[in-house]
Amino acid sequence: MLQTPESRGLPVPQAEGEKNGGHDGETRARTASQERPKEELVSGREEGAAEPALTRKGARALAAKALARRRACRRLNRTVAELVQFLLVKDKKKSPITRSEMVKYVIGDLKALFPDIIARAAEHLRYVFGFELKQFDRKHHTYILINKLKPLEEEEEEEDLGGDGPRLGLLMMILGLIYMRGNRAREAQVWEMLHRLGMQPSKYHFLFGYPKRLIMEDFVQQRYLSYRRVPHTSPPEYEFSWGPRSNLEISKMKVLGFVAKLHKKEPQHWPVQYREALADEADRARAKARAEASMRARASARAGIHLW
C-alpha cells in the first residue's frame, strides 16, 4: 500500500488503488495531486482578477465624490462673490437689503447655506472693501452696510493710500495671493482672483474704477507691487511680487493674519508661511533695535558737542 504524500497534504484514494492494483492507485493519486492545485490556482487567479475591478470601481467613486465636492466649493465661492457685489450695488441706493432679496436674486437653491454664505460675504465686505454688514431688523431679516474708516483697525498704511479702505483691502488681497504662492504670482492668477471677487480687470467698478489700471498705474508705480517679465517664457508671461514699499510698510505676519481672517483659520494653519513670517518679524525687530540704538548714539553725540 502506498504512503500518503504528506508534503502535499492531500488525501489519496487508497481503497480504489488497492482494488485495481498498485500502479493504478499510484497513477490516480498522482493525477489527483496534480489536478487539485491547478484548480485552486485557477480559482485564486479568478479571485485576484476580481480585486482590481473592485479597486477601480472604488477609485472612480472616490474621484466622483471629490469632483462633486470641488464643484460645490466653487459654486459656494462664486455665490459669495456674487452676493458681495449685490450688496455693494444695493448699498449705493442706501436702501435696506432683505434676506428674501438675497435669496431670490443671488442665493437661490442654496438657501439652506444662507448663514454660511452671509457670514463669508460679511468677512469679504469688511476686510476687502471696508464695509461692515449689520442686521438692524431681526424680525424682517433686514441688513445695511456701514462704511468702516479703518477696516484693518489701526492700519497706518491707509494714510499712504489716500485714506481709502477698499483700495487697501484690494492691495492686501493681492499681497496675500503673492505671499501664499511663494512670493510670486503670475499676472493671470491676479486677474483670476479679481474674477472670483466679482470684478473684471478692464471693466469699470464703482469702488475701484478700472481695477487693472488701479493695479498697474497706482500700486505698481507707488512701489507697492513689482511687475516683471518671467524669464524664458514664450509667449511672454509676467508676474507680480511685493514692491519695496510693501516690504517696508507691511509685515508678512500682518498679511498672513489678513488671509487667516478671510479663511477663518489661525496663521499657524500654513506652517511654511508662518515660519517665514516669524523670521520676518525677527528681522524687523532687529532692524528697529539697530535704528533706535543709532538714533540714541547720534543724540548722545549731539548732546556732547553742545555741552562743549
CORJOKA-V299683 format. One line per field, one symbol per residue. burial: + if it has 16 or more other ideal C-beta (glycine too) atoms within 10 Angstrom, else -. Layout:
# CORJOKA-V299683
burial=???
This chain:
# CORJOKA-V299683
burial=-----------+----+-------+--++---+---------------------------------------------++++++++++-++-----+-+-+++--++-----+---++-++++++++++++-+-------+++++--+--++--+-++--+---+++++++++++++++-----+-+--++-++--+++-+---+-++-+++-+++-++----++++-----------+++++-++---+++++++++++-+----+--+--++-++--+----------------------------
